[in-house]
Amino acid sequence: MIHCLNRILTKISGRILVHGRPLMSLAQNEIAQLISLVPQEHIDVFPYKVIDVVVMGRAPFLKIAAKPDETDYQIAANALRELNAQGLAHKNFNRISGGERQITLLARALAQTTKIMLLDEPTNHLDFNNQYHLLSSIKQLCRSKGISIVASMHDPNMATLFADDVIMLKNGEIMVQGDKNLVMTTKNISELYGTNTSEIRLNAQQKIFLPSHILEDQENG
């Protein structure tokens, strides 16, 4: 579904508006100037440096056959710096860790300077620490730059900790949507995943969810 929002895939029905304009009325280059994408993963055939991957985010703003100039590279360098990843700039993109590649792709999306960013399972293949580091960075960017993020996630706890609004999809249809504090409930999560779910309060503001049988097993063990 997320790829319908930038017309990589064509929607079957309904209407998508971007800043009040029908998505189908926009040229692909116009879409790229409005909406950026951070894919699940990306491996380049060629041994590009990280900075060269990031500067690819400037492509929608270049004329045909034009090359990125000094300003474009400065924008790319600033994007890495904002993510505290400037040390990656001259490393081979294909030889850095999965977490570092995701940070690089996020920097590329930042260099695209759009106000809408799509994240396709951004924590896929990341280790425990990098999952939280990446999503924390994204949350900070939302607040500091006024970027709207649409992310697809499989982990309800990640959505609970980092999202503002949540849409739950079941069998390709919207099951429930709205403010995360209203949507992320044991009832809804149990229905979505087909298992009894228990809520664990971390503090007055935050909570996480676990399958009830996990807690029962721990208590009985």
BALOBA-1460 file (C-alpha; in Angstrom, 3 decimals):
// residues 221
<rec num="1" residu="m" x="0.000" y="0.000" z="0.000"/>
<rec num="2" residu="i" x="2.768" y="2.456" z="0.866"/>
<rec num="3" residu="h" x="4.099" y="2.350" z="-2.708"/>
<rec num="4" residu="c" x="0.750" y="3.600" z="-3.974"/>
<rec num="5" residu="l" x="1.418" y="6.870" z="-2.138"/>
<rec num="6" residu="n" x="4.239" y="7.786" z="-4.533"/>
<rec num="7" residu="r" x="2.791" y="5.937" z="-7.538"/>
<rec num="8" residu="i" x="5.438" y="3.228" z="-7.709"/>
<rec num="9" residu="l" x="2.327" y="1.025" z="-7.707"/>
<rec num="10" residu="t" x="-1.021" y="2.054" z="-9.156"/>
<rec num="11" residu="k" x="-3.979" y="2.131" z="-6.777"/>
<rec num="12" residu="i" x="-6.973" y="-0.090" z="-7.557"/>
<rec num="13" residu="s" x="-9.582" y="2.364" z="-6.309"/>
<rec num="14" residu="g" x="-9.998" y="5.548" z="-4.301"/>
<rec num="15" residu="r" x="-8.216" y="8.871" z="-4.569"/>
<rec num="16" residu="i" x="-4.865" y="10.128" z="-3.224"/>
<rec num="17" residu="l" x="-4.293" y="13.855" z="-2.712"/>
<rec num="18" residu="v" x="-0.906" y="15.466" z="-2.123"/>
<rec num="19" residu="h" x="-1.209" y="18.993" z="-0.740"/>
<rec num="20" residu="g" x="-4.714" y="19.045" z="-2.181"/>
<rec num="21" residu="r" x="-3.643" y="17.907" z="-5.661"/>
<rec num="22" residu="p" x="-4.606" y="14.495" z="-7.109"/>
<rec num="23" residu="l" x="-1.534" y="12.259" z="-7.179"/>
<rec num="24" residu="m" x="-2.513" y="10.935" z="-10.619"/>
<rec num="25" residu="s" x="-2.284" y="14.457" z="-12.072"/>
<rec num="26" residu="l" x="1.386" y="14.854" z="-11.089"/>
<rec num="27" residu="a" x="4.404" y="13.917" z="-13.200"/>
<rec num="28" residu="q" x="6.777" y="11.406" z="-11.592"/>
<rec num="29" residu="n" x="9.440" y="14.075" z="-11.165"/>
<rec num="30" residu="e" x="6.932" y="16.328" z="-9.382"/>
<rec num="31" residu="i" x="6.074" y="13.478" z="-7.041"/>
<rec num="32" residu="a" x="9.770" y="12.967" z="-6.279"/>
<rec num="33" residu="q" x="10.045" y="16.640" z="-5.333"/>
<rec num="34" residu="l" x="7.166" y="16.249" z="-2.867"/>
<rec num="35" residu="i" x="7.565" y="12.702" z="-1.510"/>
<rec num="36" residu="s" x="10.714" y="10.756" z="-0.614"/>
<rec num="37" residu="l" x="11.034" y="7.031" z="0.096"/>
<rec num="38" residu="v" x="13.245" y="5.055" z="2.464"/>
<rec num="39" residu="p" x="13.049" y="1.435" z="1.226"/>
<rec num="40" residu="q" x="13.496" y="-1.702" z="3.328"/>
<rec num="41" residu="e" x="16.999" y="-2.244" z="1.999"/>
<rec num="42" residu="h" x="19.134" y="-1.351" z="-0.966"/>
<rec num="43" residu="i" x="22.302" y="-2.920" z="-2.364"/>
<rec num="44" residu="d" x="24.167" y="-1.188" z="-5.179"/>
<rec num="45" residu="v" x="25.905" y="-3.108" z="-7.905"/>
<rec num="46" residu="f" x="28.528" y="-0.386" z="-8.081"/>
<rec num="47" residu="p" x="30.795" y="0.508" z="-5.133"/>
<rec num="48" residu="y" x="29.396" y="3.969" z="-4.529"/>
<rec num="49" residu="k" x="30.591" y="6.002" z="-1.579"/>
<rec num="50" residu="v" x="27.925" y="6.833" z="0.987"/>
<rec num="51" residu="i" x="28.019" y="10.536" z="0.080"/>
<rec num="52" residu="d" x="27.296" y="9.628" z="-3.564"/>
<rec num="53" residu="v" x="24.296" y="7.542" z="-2.524"/>
<rec num="54" residu="v" x="22.983" y="10.421" z="-0.394"/>
<rec num="55" residu="v" x="23.431" y="13.000" z="-3.162"/>
<rec num="56" residu="m" x="21.201" y="10.855" z="-5.396"/>
<rec num="57" residu="g" x="18.368" y="12.403" z="-3.394"/>
<rec num="58" residu="r" x="19.005" y="15.610" z="-5.354"/>
<rec num="59" residu="a" x="18.174" y="13.947" z="-8.694"/>
<rec num="60" residu="p" x="14.561" y="15.256" z="-8.880"/>
<rec num="61" residu="f" x="15.894" y="18.820" z="-8.867"/>
<rec num="62" residu="l" x="18.504" y="18.357" z="-11.612"/>
<rec num="63" residu="k" x="17.950" y="19.025" z="-15.287"/>
<rec num="64" residu="i" x="18.330" y="16.182" z="-17.772"/>
<rec num="65" residu="a" x="21.982" y="15.018" z="-18.011"/>
<rec num="66" residu="a" x="23.032" y="17.506" z="-15.303"/>
<rec num="67" residu="k" x="25.388" y="16.401" z="-12.527"/>
<rec num="68" residu="p" x="25.135" y="17.286" z="-8.819"/>
<rec num="69" residu="d" x="27.114" y="20.421" z="-8.047"/>
<rec num="70" residu="e" x="28.864" y="21.674" z="-4.914"/>
<rec num="71" residu="t" x="25.566" y="22.864" z="-3.421"/>
<rec num="72" residu="d" x="23.999" y="19.430" z="-3.874"/>
<rec num="73" residu="y" x="26.949" y="17.743" z="-2.179"/>
<rec num="74" residu="q" x="26.744" y="20.240" z="0.679"/>
<rec num="75" residu="i" x="23.054" y="19.395" z="1.152"/>
<rec num="76" residu="a" x="23.980" y="15.698" z="1.193"/>
<rec num="77" residu="a" x="26.767" y="16.284" z="3.716"/>
<rec num="78" residu="n" x="24.385" y="18.258" z="5.944"/>
<rec num="79" residu="a" x="21.857" y="15.398" z="5.814"/>
<rec num="80" residu="l" x="24.492" y="12.957" z="7.082"/>
<rec num="81" residu="r" x="25.557" y="15.426" z="9.759"/>
<rec num="82" residu="e" x="21.983" y="15.782" z="11.005"/>
<rec num="83" residu="l" x="21.955" y="12.022" z="11.598"/>
<rec num="84" residu="n" x="25.408" y="12.057" z="13.250"/>
<rec num="85" residu="a" x="26.610" y="9.905" z="10.367"/>
<rec num="86" residu="q" x="29.149" y="12.209" z="8.717"/>
<rec num="87" residu="g" x="31.839" y="9.589" z="9.392"/>
<rec num="88" residu="l" x="30.202" y="7.337" z="6.809"/>
<rec num="89" residu="a" x="30.557" y="9.805" z="3.932"/>
<rec num="90" residu="h" x="33.548" y="8.218" z="2.188"/>
<rec num="91" residu="k" x="32.860" y="4.575" z="3.039"/>
<rec num="92" residu="n" x="31.745" y="1.998" z="0.475"/>
<rec num="93" residu="f" x="27.950" y="1.780" z="0.783"/>
<rec num="94" residu="n" x="28.004" y="-1.978" z="0.133"/>
<rec num="95" residu="r" x="30.483" y="-2.617" z="2.948"/>
<rec num="96" residu="i" x="28.777" y="-0.878" z="5.848"/>
<rec num="97" residu="s" x="26.328" y="-2.508" z="8.268"/>
<rec num="98" residu="g" x="22.595" y="-2.855" z="7.670"/>
<rec num="99" residu="g" x="21.893" y="-0.143" z="10.232"/>
<rec num="100" residu="e" x="24.375" y="2.215" z="8.582"/>
<rec num="101" residu="r" x="22.804" y="1.564" z="5.171"/>
<rec num="102" residu="q" x="19.368" y="2.473" z="6.559"/>
<rec num="103" residu="i" x="20.802" y="5.680" z="8.029"/>
<rec num="104" residu="t" x="22.344" y="6.422" z="4.612"/>
<rec num="105" residu="l" x="19.002" y="5.897" z="2.867"/>
<rec num="106" residu="l" x="17.320" y="8.137" z="5.425"/>
<rec num="107" residu="a" x="19.970" y="10.797" z="4.720"/>
<rec num="108" residu="r" x="19.261" y="10.408" z="0.991"/>
<rec num="109" residu="a" x="15.576" y="11.062" z="1.664"/>
<rec num="110" residu="l" x="16.519" y="14.119" z="3.746"/>
<rec num="111" residu="a" x="18.677" y="15.432" z="0.908"/>
<rec num="112" residu="q" x="15.567" y="15.212" z="-1.264"/>
<rec num="113" residu="t" x="14.129" y="17.998" z="0.961"/>
<rec num="114" residu="t" x="10.522" y="16.799" z="0.777"/>
<rec num="115" residu="k" x="7.878" y="17.425" z="3.417"/>
<rec num="116" residu="i" x="6.467" y="13.899" z="3.081"/>
<rec num="117" residu="m" x="8.582" y="10.807" z="3.680"/>
<rec num="118" residu="l" x="7.551" y="7.174" z="3.191"/>
<rec num="119" residu="l" x="9.262" y="4.442" z="5.216"/>
<rec num="120" residu="d" x="8.847" y="0.854" z="4.060"/>
<rec num="121" residu="e" x="9.438" y="-1.325" z="7.144"/>
<rec num="122" residu="p" x="12.376" y="0.876" z="8.243"/>
<rec num="123" residu="t" x="13.555" y="-1.477" z="11.007"/>
<rec num="124" residu="n" x="13.647" y="-4.574" z="8.793"/>
<rec num="125" residu="h" x="16.960" y="-6.471" z="9.227"/>
<rec num="126" residu="l" x="18.197" y="-4.054" z="11.915"/>
<rec num="127" residu="d" x="19.508" y="-5.189" z="15.276"/>
<rec num="128" residu="f" x="17.920" y="-4.233" z="18.603"/>
<rec num="129" residu="n" x="19.927" y="-1.045" z="19.130"/>
<rec num="130" residu="n" x="19.728" y="0.232" z="15.556"/>
<rec num="131" residu="q" x="15.936" y="-0.176" z="15.461"/>
<rec num="132" residu="y" x="15.493" y="2.328" z="18.274"/>
<rec num="133" residu="h" x="18.314" y="4.589" z="17.086"/>
<rec num="134" residu="l" x="16.810" y="4.900" z="13.609"/>
<rec num="135" residu="l" x="13.241" y="5.514" z="14.790"/>
<rec num="136" residu="s" x="14.401" y="8.027" z="17.412"/>
<rec num="137" residu="s" x="16.259" y="9.933" z="14.686"/>
<rec num="138" residu="i" x="13.147" y="9.902" z="12.506"/>
<rec num="139" residu="k" x="10.969" y="11.174" z="15.363"/>
<rec num="140" residu="q" x="13.345" y="14.062" z="15.991"/>
<rec num="141" residu="l" x="13.327" y="14.956" z="12.296"/>
<rec num="142" residu="c" x="9.533" y="15.082" z="12.296"/>
<rec num="143" residu="r" x="9.591" y="17.625" z="15.089"/>
<rec num="144" residu="s" x="12.518" y="19.759" z="13.929"/>
<rec num="145" residu="k" x="11.778" y="19.865" z="10.183"/>
<rec num="146" residu="g" x="8.012" y="19.533" z="10.058"/>
<rec num="147" residu="i" x="8.217" y="16.365" z="7.958"/>
<rec num="148" residu="s" x="5.179" y="14.104" z="7.737"/>
<rec num="149" residu="i" x="6.172" y="10.432" z="7.971"/>
<rec num="150" residu="v" x="4.119" y="7.495" z="6.721"/>
<rec num="151" residu="a" x="5.686" y="4.205" z="7.816"/>
<rec num="152" residu="s" x="4.687" y="0.575" z="7.413"/>
<rec num="153" residu="m" x="5.544" y="-1.556" z="10.468"/>
<rec num="154" residu="h" x="4.886" y="-5.074" z="11.689"/>
<rec num="155" residu="d" x="5.862" y="-4.483" z="15.325"/>
<rec num="156" residu="p" x="3.008" y="-2.871" z="17.312"/>
<rec num="157" residu="n" x="5.420" y="-1.818" z="20.052"/>
<rec num="158" residu="m" x="7.452" y="0.288" z="17.597"/>
<rec num="159" residu="a" x="4.244" y="1.981" z="16.474"/>
<rec num="160" residu="t" x="3.198" y="2.536" z="20.094"/>
<rec num="161" residu="l" x="6.519" y="4.135" z="21.017"/>
<rec num="162" residu="f" x="7.094" y="6.329" z="17.962"/>
<rec num="163" residu="a" x="3.858" y="6.988" z="16.034"/>
<rec num="164" residu="d" x="1.291" y="9.742" z="16.544"/>
<rec num="165" residu="d" x="-1.524" y="8.180" z="14.509"/>
<rec num="166" residu="v" x="-1.970" y="4.533" z="13.548"/>
<rec num="167" residu="i" x="-3.828" y="2.683" z="10.808"/>
<rec num="168" residu="m" x="-4.292" y="-1.046" z="11.405"/>
<rec num="169" residu="l" x="-4.674" y="-3.087" z="8.221"/>
<rec num="170" residu="k" x="-6.181" y="-6.565" z="8.225"/>
<rec num="171" residu="n" x="-6.676" y="-8.620" z="5.069"/>
<rec num="172" residu="g" x="-5.904" y="-5.565" z="2.974"/>
<rec num="173" residu="e" x="-8.565" y="-3.378" z="4.585"/>
<rec num="174" residu="i" x="-8.520" y="-0.724" z="7.306"/>
<rec num="175" residu="m" x="-9.553" y="-2.341" z="10.572"/>
<rec num="176" residu="v" x="-9.230" y="0.780" z="12.725"/>
<rec num="177" residu="q" x="-7.420" y="4.109" z="12.562"/>
<rec num="178" residu="g" x="-6.792" y="7.196" z="14.665"/>
<rec num="179" residu="d" x="-4.754" y="8.526" z="17.568"/>
<rec num="180" residu="k" x="-2.364" y="5.830" z="18.754"/>
<rec num="181" residu="n" x="-3.589" y="6.109" z="22.349"/>
<rec num="182" residu="l" x="-7.069" y="5.173" z="21.191"/>
<rec num="183" residu="v" x="-6.090" y="2.650" z="18.519"/>
<rec num="184" residu="m" x="-3.285" y="0.745" z="20.276"/>
<rec num="185" residu="t" x="-5.349" y="-1.344" z="22.689"/>
<rec num="186" residu="t" x="-5.197" y="-4.982" z="23.740"/>
<rec num="187" residu="k" x="-8.570" y="-5.555" z="22.072"/>
<rec num="188" residu="n" x="-7.472" y="-4.199" z="18.693"/>
<rec num="189" residu="i" x="-4.053" y="-5.852" z="18.728"/>
<rec num="190" residu="s" x="-5.582" y="-9.182" z="19.777"/>
<rec num="191" residu="e" x="-8.010" y="-8.958" z="16.857"/>
<rec num="192" residu="l" x="-5.314" y="-7.898" z="14.400"/>
<rec num="193" residu="y" x="-2.860" y="-10.694" z="15.247"/>
<rec num="194" residu="g" x="-5.366" y="-13.355" z="16.295"/>
<rec num="195" residu="t" x="-3.889" y="-13.856" z="19.754"/>
<rec num="196" residu="n" x="-4.718" y="-12.700" z="23.284"/>
<rec num="197" residu="t" x="-2.597" y="-9.683" z="24.132"/>
<rec num="198" residu="s" x="-1.545" y="-8.120" z="27.438"/>
<rec num="199" residu="e" x="-0.509" y="-4.523" z="28.062"/>
<rec num="200" residu="i" x="2.559" y="-3.573" z="30.086"/>
<rec num="201" residu="r" x="2.827" y="0.002" z="31.347"/>
<rec num="202" residu="l" x="6.317" y="1.515" z="31.175"/>
<rec num="203" residu="n" x="5.160" y="4.803" z="32.681"/>
<rec num="204" residu="a" x="2.123" y="7.090" z="32.620"/>
<rec num="205" residu="q" x="2.693" y="7.904" z="28.951"/>
<rec num="206" residu="q" x="4.104" y="4.740" z="27.410"/>
<rec num="207" residu="k" x="3.137" y="1.094" z="27.158"/>
<rec num="208" residu="i" x="4.096" y="-2.028" z="25.241"/>
<rec num="209" residu="f" x="2.213" y="-5.200" z="24.333"/>
<rec num="210" residu="l" x="3.062" y="-8.890" z="24.581"/>
<rec num="211" residu="p" x="1.136" y="-12.056" z="23.699"/>
<rec num="212" residu="s" x="-0.596" y="-13.117" z="26.933"/>
<rec num="213" residu="h" x="0.829" y="-16.633" z="26.788"/>
<rec num="214" residu="i" x="4.382" y="-15.227" z="27.025"/>
<rec num="215" residu="l" x="3.573" y="-13.597" z="30.366"/>
<rec num="216" residu="e" x="1.742" y="-16.690" z="31.561"/>
<rec num="217" residu="d" x="4.715" y="-18.878" z="30.678"/>
<rec num="218" residu="q" x="7.032" y="-16.535" z="32.574"/>
<rec num="219" residu="e" x="4.799" y="-16.548" z="35.640"/>
<rec num="220" residu="n" x="4.467" y="-20.340" z="35.599"/>
<rec num="221" residu="g" x="8.157" y="-20.873" z="34.957"/>
